[in-house]
């Protein structure tokens, strides 16, 4: 008997840019002390059908799709890390973590001489590319 590729029931909706951002922010909230570019380029294995991917999966997947060190990847990960940092600092229980690494997007733009609009366009383009790559590899069946 063959194992089904997808769990029984309705198909999940296609991955959107908002979903990609949510996963990356969650990854940085989970890995508060990990440097932003800690993952080495590796081959990404297929996701098991009934198991949620681990936090580092999204970093590896984005790196494979966008390319290591590209401005789009840097913008997407910098934004996600800053968003996670802001959420951690606002959360009552997580506030006890004192030295949450990273800064703001504005700090990054000033330090590297990047216009904020350019940064936001790169982040949005990267997010859309990652969502499109996910949807290409994991198509949703239309009924």
trRosetta pair geometry for C-beta under 8 A, 3 or more apart (Angstrom, degrees):
i j d omega theta_ij theta_ji phi_ij phi_ji
3 49 7.9 -179 144 23 107 141
4 7 7.2 118 99 -101 124 19
4 8 6.9 79 71 -58 168 72
4 49 7.1 180 104 157 75 171
5 49 5.9 173 170 -85 39 134
6 11 6.9 -5 168 -111 157 81
6 49 5.7 -156 -108 -149 28 121
7 49 6.0 160 -39 151 72 105
7 50 5.5 100 -71 -93 112 88
11 140 4.9 132 146 -158 132 87
11 141 5.4 -179 -66 46 155 80
11 143 7.9 -175 11 -41 116 95
12 140 6.8 -115 77 -108 57 113
13 16 7.9 -6 123 -26 112 101
13 140 6.7 -3 -155 -104 25 162
14 131 7.8 80 149 173 93 100
14 135 4.9 28 -158 -114 105 123
14 140 5.2 -109 -69 -4 76 134
15 19 4.9 -123 -157 77 73 142
15 20 6.6 78 165 -52 111 86
15 131 4.7 -158 116 -147 97 80
15 134 4.4 -8 41 96 156 135
15 135 5.5 -145 39 -57 92 87
15 138 7.5 69 -15 69 118 119
16 19 4.9 106 52 3 68 100
16 20 7.4 -127 102 -3 41 86
16 131 5.7 8 -169 -144 15 147
17 20 5.6 -51 -151 34 36 112
17 21 6.4 35 152 -17 67 105
17 124 7.0 15 -157 -151 150 66
17 127 4.1 69 -148 137 97 117
17 128 5.5 -25 -82 -75 116 61
17 131 5.2 -89 -70 -24 52 148
18 21 5.8 -55 -149 38 31 111
18 22 6.3 35 152 -23 65 106
19 22 5.6 -53 -147 34 31 114
19 23 6.4 30 156 -18 65 105
19 131 6.8 110 59 -111 101 109
20 23 6.0 -57 -151 36 29 109
20 24 6.4 23 155 -14 65 109
20 58 7.6 156 -154 -156 67 118
20 62 7.8 117 -168 -86 112 111
20 127 5.1 162 82 -155 135 81
20 130 4.9 117 -137 95 146 122
20 131 5.1 -107 -33 -63 128 89
20 134 7.5 -172 -83 -4 104 143
21 24 5.9 -59 -146 39 31 107
21 25 6.2 29 158 -18 67 107
21 79 7.7 -52 -133 114 103 118
21 80 6.6 -161 -152 -94 64 96
21 83 7.7 31 178 44 100 168
21 127 6.0 -2 -54 -128 92 132
22 25 6.0 -56 -147 37 27 109
22 26 6.3 28 155 -18 63 109
23 26 5.7 -57 -149 38 30 112
23 27 6.4 36 151 -26 64 103
23 58 4.7 176 136 -99 117 155
24 27 5.4 -47 -149 29 35 116
24 28 6.7 28 155 -12 65 102
24 58 5.6 -147 -81 136 66 135
24 59 7.6 113 -125 -73 85 67
24 62 7.1 42 -92 -41 121 152
24 76 6.8 -96 -140 157 174 95
24 77 6.9 -126 -170 -108 130 56
24 80 3.7 -70 129 -125 113 155
25 28 6.0 -58 -152 40 33 105
25 29 6.4 34 150 -20 66 106
25 80 5.0 -134 -71 -156 58 83
25 83 4.8 -60 -114 99 117 120
25 84 4.9 175 -161 -67 68 87
25 87 7.0 80 175 2 116 145
26 29 5.6 -54 -146 36 33 112
26 30 6.4 33 154 -19 65 106
26 55 7.0 -133 118 -119 85 95
26 84 7.7 -166 -57 -103 12 113
27 30 5.8 -60 -154 36 30 110
27 31 6.2 -13 163 17 67 111
27 55 4.2 140 -128 -169 78 90
27 56 7.1 129 -150 -74 119 32
27 58 5.3 -135 -51 58 145 123
27 59 6.2 173 165 -40 156 97
27 80 7.2 19 55 153 101 135
27 84 7.9 -87 72 -78 54 150
28 31 6.2 -70 -129 60 31 84
28 32 7.2 76 165 -92 62 49
28 80 5.5 152 -10 134 135 93
28 81 4.8 -167 -132 -107 154 58
28 83 7.7 108 63 68 139 78
28 84 3.5 -167 97 8 112 166
28 85 7.5 -55 142 -37 126 69
28 102 8.0 14 -171 -21 132 159
29 32 6.9 3 -161 -66 29 89
29 84 4.5 -145 -58 -151 72 107
29 87 6.3 -42 -94 84 123 126
29 88 6.2 174 -129 -64 84 101
29 94 7.9 -37 -161 -136 98 160
30 55 4.6 -125 72 -97 147 155
31 34 3.9 -18 162 13 114 128
31 55 6.0 162 -27 132 112 145
31 56 7.6 79 -51 -70 152 81
32 84 7.6 -156 -100 140 76 120
32 88 6.6 97 -108 -102 127 162
32 97 6.1 -17 148 179 164 158
32 100 5.8 -71 -166 -132 114 83
32 101 7.0 144 168 22 66 88
33 101 6.7 109 -125 -8 42 121
34 38 5.0 -89 179 3 97 153
35 38 4.7 126 64 -60 85 96
35 101 7.6 -81 -102 139 49 164
36 77 5.5 119 -172 143 108 125
36 78 7.2 22 -146 -82 153 60
36 81 5.8 -51 -104 -61 109 155
36 102 7.3 102 -62 -89 114 107
37 68 7.7 95 -153 -158 115 95
37 69 7.9 47 -129 -75 145 70
37 77 7.7 97 -71 121 72 164
39 42 7.3 -93 173 8 97 106
39 56 6.0 149 -88 -164 128 106
39 59 5.0 142 -1 122 149 122
39 60 5.5 -125 169 -75 151 77
39 63 6.4 -152 94 -14 121 156
41 63 6.2 -145 -104 141 73 126
41 64 7.4 124 -149 -83 84 70
41 68 5.4 -84 -67 -43 114 136
42 60 6.0 -39 56 -142 97 124
44 57 7.4 94 -145 -156 105 76
44 60 5.4 152 -92 131 100 112
44 61 5.5 88 -122 -90 155 67
44 64 5.3 -95 -16 -15 123 159
47 51 7.2 -155 178 75 79 83
47 53 5.4 -65 -119 -69 114 103
47 57 7.4 73 -94 -167 99 150
47 138 7.4 -6 39 -81 126 134
48 51 4.1 29 77 32 116 114
53 57 3.7 -96 172 62 119 162
53 58 6.8 124 111 -44 132 77
54 57 5.2 121 59 -19 65 102
55 58 6.9 -58 -175 24 41 102
55 59 7.6 30 141 -7 67 107
56 59 5.3 -54 -157 39 55 115
56 60 6.0 52 148 -19 79 105
57 60 5.8 -62 -151 42 30 108
57 61 5.9 29 155 -21 68 110
58 61 5.5 -49 -137 38 32 112
58 62 6.2 32 161 -17 64 106
59 62 6.1 -57 -146 39 26 108
59 63 6.3 26 154 -19 62 110
59 77 7.4 63 -125 -109 88 120
60 63 5.6 -57 -147 37 30 112
60 64 6.4 29 156 -18 66 105
61 64 5.9 -54 -148 35 30 109
61 65 6.3 22 156 -14 65 110
61 130 6.9 94 124 -152 99 103
61 133 7.6 168 171 103 97 127
61 134 7.3 46 168 -80 139 95
62 65 5.8 -58 -142 41 30 108
62 66 5.7 -3 170 8 69 117
62 73 6.2 135 144 -128 101 92
62 76 6.4 -143 -168 103 140 144
62 77 7.3 150 113 -63 148 98
62 126 7.4 48 -160 169 107 107
62 130 5.2 -17 -108 -106 80 134
63 66 6.6 -66 -126 53 21 89
63 67 7.4 -49 -176 130 53 5
63 68 5.4 27 -164 -80 102 74
63 73 6.3 70 -104 -139 56 143
65 129 5.9 157 150 133 117 100
65 130 5.2 136 80 -103 157 66
65 133 4.4 -137 -120 3 128 170
66 70 5.2 -139 152 53 93 135
66 72 5.0 -138 -154 92 126 112
66 73 4.2 157 106 -64 138 97
66 76 7.3 -166 -50 19 168 140
66 126 5.6 17 -104 -140 140 98
66 129 6.3 110 -85 96 85 136
66 130 6.9 -32 -41 -66 105 93
67 70 4.4 79 78 -33 101 124
67 73 6.6 -138 72 -24 56 133
68 73 7.0 -83 -130 72 24 169
69 73 6.9 33 32 62 11 130
69 74 7.2 19 -158 -49 34 108
70 73 4.7 91 58 8 85 102
70 74 6.9 -155 91 -5 43 87
70 126 8.0 160 101 -102 115 115
71 74 5.6 -57 -144 40 33 112
71 75 6.1 35 157 -21 67 107
71 122 5.3 -83 132 -144 98 146
72 75 5.8 -55 -147 36 28 110
72 76 6.3 25 157 -17 64 108
72 122 5.0 -145 -101 -176 58 88
72 123 7.5 163 -154 -84 62 26
72 125 5.8 -89 -121 91 120 101
72 126 3.6 158 173 -76 98 107
72 129 7.1 31 159 28 151 140
73 76 5.9 -57 -145 38 30 109
73 77 6.1 17 162 -8 67 112
73 126 6.3 169 -71 -138 37 139
74 77 6.3 -62 -141 45 25 102
74 78 5.8 26 160 -21 64 113
74 122 7.9 -10 67 138 80 139
75 78 5.9 -57 -140 38 24 110
75 79 6.2 25 160 -19 62 109
75 119 5.3 176 -130 -162 114 69
75 120 7.9 -161 -175 -73 129 15
75 122 3.9 124 0 104 164 113
75 123 4.2 -124 140 -66 110 75
75 126 6.1 163 71 0 103 142
76 79 6.0 -58 -150 36 25 110
76 80 6.4 20 155 -15 63 110
76 122 7.7 -119 -37 129 74 83
76 123 5.2 144 -82 -136 57 70
76 126 4.1 -118 -47 107 126 142
76 127 6.0 161 -116 -60 116 75
76 130 7.4 114 -151 -17 164 139
77 80 5.6 -53 -142 39 34 110
77 81 6.1 34 158 -20 66 107
78 81 5.9 -56 -146 37 27 109
78 82 6.3 26 156 -17 63 108
78 102 7.9 166 -148 -150 62 114
78 105 6.4 111 132 -111 104 74
78 108 5.1 87 -175 -118 141 171
78 119 8.0 -70 80 -162 133 117
79 82 5.9 -59 -149 38 28 109
79 83 6.2 27 155 -19 65 109
79 105 5.8 27 -103 -91 68 123
79 119 7.9 148 -63 158 108 103
79 123 4.9 58 -18 -127 151 142
80 83 5.7 -55 -146 37 30 112
80 84 6.3 31 155 -19 65 107
81 84 5.7 -53 -146 37 31 111
81 85 6.2 35 153 -23 64 106
81 101 7.8 -48 -178 102 122 86
81 102 4.6 -156 146 -118 115 157
82 85 5.6 -51 -147 34 31 115
82 86 6.4 32 154 -19 64 105
82 102 6.1 -145 -81 152 56 125
82 103 6.9 -18 -105 100 100 41
82 104 5.3 87 -146 -139 126 38
82 105 5.0 -132 34 -43 172 76
82 108 7.5 -104 -57 -12 133 127
83 86 5.8 -54 -150 35 30 111
83 87 6.5 29 152 -17 64 106
84 87 5.7 -56 -148 37 32 111
84 88 6.3 33 154 -21 66 105
84 102 8.0 65 69 53 96 158
85 88 5.8 -54 -148 34 29 111
85 89 6.4 26 155 -16 63 108
85 100 5.0 148 -137 132 87 127
85 101 7.6 -113 -96 81 120 42
85 102 4.9 -139 -57 80 144 120
85 103 7.8 -80 86 -106 171 4
86 89 5.9 -57 -149 38 29 109
86 90 6.4 23 155 -15 64 110
86 104 8.0 66 -63 -106 110 84
87 90 5.8 -61 -148 39 31 108
87 91 6.2 34 155 -29 67 107
87 94 7.9 21 124 75 72 151
88 91 5.8 -54 -146 27 30 113
88 94 4.5 -105 -154 135 73 131
88 95 7.4 153 152 -81 64 44
88 97 6.2 -43 169 59 125 128
88 100 5.4 153 91 -111 141 154
89 94 7.8 -76 -52 105 18 100
89 95 6.2 67 -155 -114 39 79
89 100 6.6 -123 -59 26 90 151
90 95 7.6 -124 85 -76 7 102
91 94 3.9 37 85 34 122 109
91 95 6.1 -166 83 -38 58 78
92 95 6.0 -44 -155 2 21 119
93 96 6.9 -39 173 3 44 108
94 97 5.8 -25 178 11 69 112
97 100 5.5 77 119 -67 112 92
103 107 3.7 -59 133 70 135 154
103 108 6.5 165 77 -44 106 77
104 107 4.7 108 54 1 75 100
104 108 7.2 -136 99 -2 46 85
105 108 5.5 -53 -153 36 37 114
105 109 6.3 37 151 -20 68 105
105 116 7.4 89 133 -132 108 93
105 119 6.6 146 -180 140 109 147
106 109 5.7 -53 -145 36 32 111
106 110 6.3 30 157 -16 65 106
106 116 7.1 -8 -105 -96 68 120
107 110 6.0 -59 -148 38 28 108
107 111 6.1 25 157 -19 65 112
108 111 5.9 -59 -144 38 27 110
108 112 6.2 -9 169 11 65 113
108 114 7.3 -19 128 43 82 123
108 119 7.5 123 100 -129 111 147
109 112 6.7 -74 -139 53 21 87
109 113 7.8 -87 171 95 54 2
109 114 4.7 -102 -136 72 70 86
109 115 7.1 -11 -163 156 118 5
109 116 5.2 2 -127 -79 168 70
109 119 5.5 -85 -91 -35 110 150
110 113 7.7 23 -174 -71 25 38
114 118 5.7 -126 -179 81 87 117
114 119 5.1 95 132 -62 123 102
115 118 4.2 85 66 6 94 108
115 119 6.9 -160 91 -10 48 84
116 119 5.4 -51 -148 35 35 117
116 120 6.3 34 155 -18 67 104
117 120 5.8 -53 -147 37 32 110
117 121 6.4 33 154 -18 65 105
118 121 5.8 -55 -148 37 31 111
118 122 6.4 32 153 -19 65 106
119 122 5.8 -57 -150 36 29 111
119 123 6.4 28 153 -19 65 107
120 123 5.6 -52 -145 36 32 113
120 124 6.3 30 157 -17 65 107
121 124 5.8 -56 -145 39 30 109
121 125 6.1 30 156 -18 65 109
122 125 5.8 -56 -144 39 28 110
122 126 6.2 29 156 -20 64 109
123 126 5.8 -57 -147 37 28 111
123 127 6.2 29 155 -21 64 108
124 127 5.7 -53 -145 35 30 113
124 128 6.4 29 156 -17 64 106
125 128 5.9 -57 -149 38 29 110
125 129 6.4 29 153 -20 64 107
126 129 5.7 -57 -149 35 31 111
126 130 6.4 28 156 -17 66 105
127 130 6.0 -55 -149 35 29 108
127 131 6.4 26 154 -15 64 108
128 131 5.8 -55 -145 40 31 110
128 132 6.1 32 156 -19 66 108
129 132 5.7 -55 -144 38 29 111
129 133 6.2 31 156 -20 64 106
130 133 5.8 -53 -146 35 30 111
130 134 6.5 32 153 -20 63 104
131 134 5.7 -53 -150 35 31 112
131 135 6.3 27 155 -15 65 108
132 135 5.8 -57 -145 41 31 108
132 136 6.2 35 154 -23 65 106
133 136 5.7 -53 -147 33 31 113
133 137 6.4 19 158 -9 64 109
134 137 6.1 -66 -150 44 28 102
134 138 5.9 -26 169 31 69 110
135 138 6.6 -73 -123 66 25 74
135 139 6.6 62 171 -101 64 51
135 140 7.3 -42 -146 -7 89 93
136 139 7.1 2 -150 -65 21 85
